Amino acid sequence: MKSNNNINRREFLGYFGCCACGLMIPSCTNAPITDRRQLKLIPESTLNRQAAQLYERVKAKTKLSDDKKQLEEIKEIGSKIEESVSSYFDSAGKKDPTYNFQWEYILVDNDKIKNAWCMPGGKIAVYTGILDITKNKDGLAAVMGHEIAHAVAKHSVERASRALILNVGTAAVDIFTGGAISNTQRTTGVDVAGMLRTFGIDNPFGRKQESEADYLGLIFSSLAGYDIRESVKIWERMKESYKGQEPPEWMSTHPSSDRRILSLKKWIPEIIIKYPPIKKIG
């Protein structure tokens, strides 16, 4: 006889499965151009609003470069990529993924950080340290195209949605197994579930998104009229800057430099032909 306060495992899985499906089925979309299936449970408007607030804090608390010439170059490259992305989707008769973006650019004065990023909604930061790697406009366009691709493909929305599902799923499994996961963590001091999630799910998924951003970034840079062959040289220089200290790929959310170089070399000839620079009308 069953207590009213308890449910058996079969019922639990049934309820959980129904809830998960109810969340996921109406929330599956496709990434632009690549058509990769995506899960989106978090409203994009929510992340865009949060990103805009965080961006303001970054501007207030981070030392910004006073190199106006370099910042203008960044804005010029960004503007060309912005227009090319919108023009491409308009010409293809598809909804522009950046229609609700409020583009903005900053140059962070930090020579030690070789990085750039684009928050949801088009909030972009370039660190002065990456300029030693990019070397020229084509190189900078390749880096910015990659970062913009993350925002265009809504990768942040996708990551937040996956995290929500994984957190709920982990809690559900812990309940279903009578607290086996939490008990193991308390006994050993090792976050087993976290490690499995990081190396078995998060890192591989992160590498998939990074590769997609590499591919889309090449397309956007090419559409904007930049020489995407420079992207290979960037990763050759980036690999050199690691001085043999690059982490094993399986421990990273990013593909290895060698893998990126191979992929870029494979994609570039096709993209140059299929996505030539967009000609402005008028």
Number of C-alpha atoms within 10 A of each C-alpha: 3 7 7 6 5 9 11 10 11 10 11 15 15 11 12 15 12 12 11 14 12 11 15 16 12 11 14 14 13 13 18 18 12 11 9 11 11 20 22 24 20 17 11 17 14 11 18 22 13 14 18 18 11 14 19 12 11 15 14 10 9 13 12 18 15 11 12 10 9 14 17 14 14 21 18 14 22 24 16 17 25 20 16 23 23 17 17 17 16 12 11 10 9 11 12 17 17 21 9 12 16 12 17 17 17 20 24 23 17 17 13 10 13 17 18 22 18 24 24 29 26 25 22 23 23 26 20 22 17 21 19 14 21 22 14 11 17 21 25 26 31 28 26 25 28 28 25 31 27 23 24 24 24 22 23 20 23 20 20 17 20 20 14 13 17 15 12 14 14 15 15 16 14 16 14 15 12 11 14 13 17 18 12 14 15 11 8 9 10 12 14 14 14 14 12 11 17 18 15 13 14 20 19 20 17 18 18 15 22 21 19 21 22 23 22 24 26 30 31 31 34 28 26 25 21 23 19 25 18 19 27 20 16 23 21 16 16 18 17 14 14 11 8 8 9 14 11 10 15 15 13 17 18 21 21 17 20 12 13 20 18 11 15 20 13 11 14 20 12 11 18 18 10 12 17 16 19 17 11 8 4 3
